[in-house]
């Protein structure tokens, strides 16, 4: 799609394509390119989610939502993908919260173990 757009621009610059047709075709190619990028990004997001890299997945989701959000001429496909991304964003945020809660719990448990070890070391010595 990128190469086709370059050819289209070149032909328009030479005056072989009317401006009206150029604008319509360029926008159509731009939308095609966007859809390809969305599909590739979604695959990366699902891969990140599967490998529990929720931060990366969240960044990619936010980037796509920011691209799709202000677009005025969304077709049904793009609307569906935006809805899918918003749902996915919610899942990722929940997973991030769970992961952070687990880490926090692990840290608290380790601190409690350290405290117990210190208590044992410094407890009253038994006299025989």
Residue frames as qw, qx, qy, qz and C-alpha x, y, z in Angstrom:
[[0.000, 0.886, 0.464, 0.000, 0.00, 0.00, 0.00],
 [0.319, -0.759, 0.100, 0.558, 2.91, 2.37, 0.74],
 [0.358, -0.151, 0.599, 0.700, 4.44, 1.83, -2.69],
 [0.184, 0.610, 0.693, 0.337, 1.08, 2.24, -4.41],
 [0.129, -0.917, -0.276, 0.258, 0.58, 5.55, -2.58],
 [0.356, -0.556, 0.338, 0.670, 4.02, 6.71, -3.74],
 [0.295, 0.197, 0.712, 0.606, 3.13, 5.84, -7.35],
 [0.035, 0.798, 0.598, 0.071, -0.21, 7.60, -6.96],
 [0.227, -0.846, -0.043, 0.480, 1.50, 10.77, -5.66],
 [0.370, -0.298, 0.535, 0.699, 4.02, 10.63, -8.47],
 [0.218, 0.429, 0.737, 0.475, 1.33, 10.28, -11.12],
 [0.069, -0.888, -0.438, 0.126, -0.67, 13.11, -9.54],
 [0.316, -0.699, 0.165, 0.620, 2.42, 15.33, -9.52],
 [0.296, -0.057, 0.655, 0.692, 2.88, 14.66, -13.22],
 [0.399, 0.277, -0.005, -0.874, -0.72, 15.71, -13.79],
 [0.289, 0.031, -0.870, -0.399, -1.91, 12.30, -15.00],
 [0.273, -0.470, -0.831, 0.121, -4.50, 11.95, -12.21],
 [0.190, -0.703, -0.209, -0.653, -7.16, 14.52, -11.36],
 [0.018, -0.365, 0.580, -0.728, -6.90, 16.00, -7.87],
 [0.727, -0.207, 0.133, -0.642, -10.37, 14.79, -6.91],
 [0.940, 0.084, -0.318, -0.094, -9.51, 11.20, -7.88],
 [0.466, 0.400, -0.602, 0.510, -6.11, 11.48, -6.19],
 [0.307, -0.387, 0.465, -0.734, -7.65, 12.57, -2.87],
 [0.877, -0.111, 0.026, -0.466, -10.22, 9.74, -2.93],
 [0.894, 0.217, -0.381, 0.094, -7.68, 7.05, -3.87],
 [0.280, 0.470, -0.588, 0.596, -5.04, 8.33, -1.46],
 [0.514, -0.354, 0.396, -0.673, -7.53, 8.21, 1.41],
 [0.952, 0.008, -0.113, -0.285, -8.63, 4.71, 0.40],
 [0.742, 0.328, -0.491, 0.318, -5.02, 3.52, 0.39],
 [0.032, -0.487, 0.531, -0.693, -4.36, 5.27, 3.70],
 [0.757, -0.260, 0.222, -0.557, -7.31, 3.43, 5.28],
 [0.944, 0.158, -0.289, -0.029, -6.05, 0.13, 3.84],
 [0.465, 0.442, -0.557, 0.528, -2.63, 0.79, 5.33],
 [0.360, -0.439, 0.425, -0.705, -4.20, 1.67, 8.69],
 [0.915, -0.128, 0.012, -0.382, -6.18, -1.58, 8.74],
 [0.830, 0.271, -0.430, 0.230, -3.03, -3.59, 8.02],
 [0.174, 0.470, -0.543, 0.673, -1.19, -1.77, 10.81],
 [0.628, -0.363, 0.262, -0.637, -4.08, -2.41, 13.22],
 [0.973, 0.000, -0.174, -0.153, -4.07, -6.13, 12.45],
 [0.656, 0.358, -0.491, 0.449, -0.28, -6.35, 12.90],
 [0.101, -0.471, 0.465, -0.743, -0.49, -4.39, 16.15],
 [0.807, -0.283, 0.081, -0.512, -3.31, -6.56, 17.47],
 [0.920, 0.109, -0.359, 0.112, -1.20, -9.65, 16.86],
 [0.390, 0.397, -0.513, 0.653, 1.66, -8.05, 18.80],
 [0.435, -0.442, 0.280, -0.733, -0.74, -7.06, 21.60],
 [0.935, -0.176, -0.075, -0.297, -2.05, -10.62, 21.94],
 [0.786, 0.248, -0.440, 0.357, 1.51, -11.97, 21.89],
 [0.087, 0.459, -0.464, 0.753, 2.49, -9.53, 24.65],
 [0.676, -0.367, 0.144, -0.622, -0.58, -10.45, 26.65],
 [0.959, -0.009, -0.274, -0.068, 0.20, -14.15, 26.31],
 [0.683, 0.194, -0.436, 0.552, 3.75, -13.62, 27.56],
 [0.460, -0.747, -0.413, 0.246, 2.39, -11.46, 30.41],
 [0.370, -0.030, 0.037, 0.928, 4.06, -8.28, 29.16],
 [0.033, 0.774, 0.627, -0.079, 1.04, -6.22, 30.10],
 [0.159, -0.727, 0.006, 0.668, 2.84, -2.88, 30.11],
 [0.150, -0.199, 0.636, 0.730, 3.89, -3.26, 26.47],
 [0.062, 0.470, 0.837, 0.274, 0.43, -4.44, 25.47],
 [0.071, -0.802, -0.459, 0.376, -1.14, -1.48, 27.26],
 [0.146, -0.564, 0.248, 0.774, 1.14, 1.00, 25.46],
 [0.091, 0.040, 0.764, 0.637, 0.28, -0.45, 22.05],
 [0.005, -0.634, -0.773, -0.027, -3.45, -0.43, 22.86],
 [0.100, -0.780, -0.242, 0.568, -3.34, 3.20, 24.00],
 [0.143, -0.359, 0.473, 0.792, -1.46, 4.19, 20.85],
 [0.037, 0.270, 0.829, 0.488, -4.07, 2.55, 18.60],
 [0.069, -0.738, -0.645, 0.187, -7.00, 4.01, 20.55],
 [0.137, -0.682, -0.002, 0.718, -5.41, 7.48, 20.25],
 [0.084, -0.136, 0.647, 0.746, -5.15, 6.99, 16.49],
 [0.064, -0.411, -0.846, -0.333, -8.69, 5.70, 16.04],
 [0.103, -0.582, -0.595, 0.545, -10.41, 8.00, 18.54],
 [0.094, 0.594, 0.039, -0.798, -10.39, 11.32, 16.67],
 [0.091, 0.007, 0.764, 0.639, -11.04, 9.78, 13.23],
 [0.465, 0.271, 0.192, -0.821, -14.29, 11.05, 11.76],
 [0.697, 0.332, -0.349, -0.532, -14.74, 8.68, 8.82],
 [0.279, -0.267, 0.914, -0.126, -14.54, 5.26, 10.54],
 [0.629, 0.017, -0.581, -0.516, -16.13, 2.36, 8.73],
 [0.868, -0.367, -0.057, -0.329, -17.73, -0.61, 10.51],
 [0.862, 0.127, -0.358, 0.337, -14.43, -2.49, 10.54],
 [0.293, 0.409, -0.390, 0.772, -12.59, 0.33, 12.33],
 [0.534, -0.492, 0.119, -0.678, -15.47, 0.83, 14.79],
 [0.952, -0.202, -0.202, -0.105, -15.37, -2.89, 15.62],
 [0.720, 0.217, -0.380, 0.539, -11.60, -2.80, 16.10],
 [0.043, -0.521, 0.300, -0.798, -11.89, 0.25, 18.36],
 [0.774, -0.418, 0.020, -0.475, -14.47, -1.58, 20.50],
 [0.942, -0.001, -0.287, 0.174, -12.20, -4.64, 20.59],
 [0.459, 0.402, -0.383, 0.694, -9.26, -2.48, 21.69],
 [0.353, -0.544, 0.223, -0.728, -11.28, -0.85, 24.47],
 [0.921, -0.298, -0.070, -0.240, -12.33, -4.26, 25.79],
 [0.843, 0.179, -0.310, 0.402, -8.76, -5.50, 25.53],
 [0.133, 0.573, -0.331, 0.738, -7.56, -2.40, 27.38],
 [0.658, -0.513, 0.140, -0.534, -9.87, -3.25, 30.26],
 [0.983, -0.089, -0.154, 0.051, -8.58, -6.85, 30.39],
 [0.638, 0.378, -0.325, 0.587, -4.96, -5.68, 30.35],
 [0.160, -0.617, 0.290, -0.714, -5.57, -3.13, 33.12],
 [0.849, -0.407, 0.061, -0.330, -7.16, -5.84, 35.29],
 [0.936, 0.091, -0.200, 0.276, -4.22, -8.16, 34.60],
 [0.350, 0.550, -0.328, 0.684, -1.78, -5.35, 35.47],
 [0.475, -0.597, 0.233, -0.603, -3.58, -4.72, 38.77],
 [0.967, -0.232, -0.029, -0.104, -3.54, -8.44, 39.62],
 [0.793, 0.297, -0.265, 0.461, 0.15, -8.72, 38.78],
 [0.083, 0.604, -0.326, 0.723, 0.98, -5.65, 40.89],
 [0.705, -0.515, 0.132, -0.470, -1.11, -6.98, 43.79],
 [0.980, -0.054, -0.145, 0.127, 0.76, -10.31, 43.64],
 [0.563, 0.441, -0.314, 0.624, 4.12, -8.52, 43.63],
 [0.252, -0.630, 0.257, -0.688, 3.07, -6.38, 46.57],
 [0.891, -0.369, 0.028, -0.265, 1.93, -9.48, 48.49],
 [0.897, 0.152, -0.231, 0.346, 5.26, -11.23, 47.74],
 [0.265, 0.562, -0.330, 0.711, 7.19, -8.21, 49.00],
 [0.549, -0.574, 0.197, -0.575, 5.13, -8.12, 52.21],
 [0.978, -0.187, -0.077, -0.044, 5.72, -11.85, 52.76],
 [0.727, 0.327, -0.296, 0.526, 9.48, -11.45, 52.24],
 [0.048, -0.619, 0.306, -0.722, 9.56, -8.54, 54.69],
 [0.784, -0.464, 0.100, -0.401, 7.66, -10.63, 57.23],
 [0.959, 0.031, -0.187, 0.211, 10.15, -13.51, 56.77],
 [0.444, 0.494, -0.337, 0.667, 13.09, -11.13, 57.26],
 [0.379, -0.609, 0.241, -0.654, 11.47, -9.78, 60.42],
 [0.939, -0.294, -0.020, -0.174, 10.95, -13.33, 61.74],
 [0.827, 0.238, -0.275, 0.429, 14.59, -14.16, 61.01],
 [0.135, 0.572, -0.331, 0.738, 15.70, -11.05, 62.89],
 [0.668, -0.527, 0.116, -0.513, 13.39, -11.93, 65.80],
 [0.980, -0.110, -0.144, 0.082, 14.95, -15.40, 66.00],
 [0.627, 0.391, -0.307, 0.599, 18.48, -14.00, 65.91],
 [0.045, 0.443, -0.344, 0.827, 17.87, -11.40, 68.58],
 [0.702, -0.519, -0.327, -0.362, 15.49, -13.32, 70.85],
 [0.511, -0.688, 0.429, -0.285, 16.22, -13.92, 74.50],
 [0.451, 0.386, -0.803, 0.047, 18.90, -16.54, 74.87],
 [0.870, -0.390, -0.186, -0.237, 17.89, -19.63, 76.81],
 [0.092, -0.652, 0.698, -0.281, 20.12, -20.46, 79.68],
 [0.748, 0.021, -0.656, -0.099, 20.86, -24.15, 80.15]]
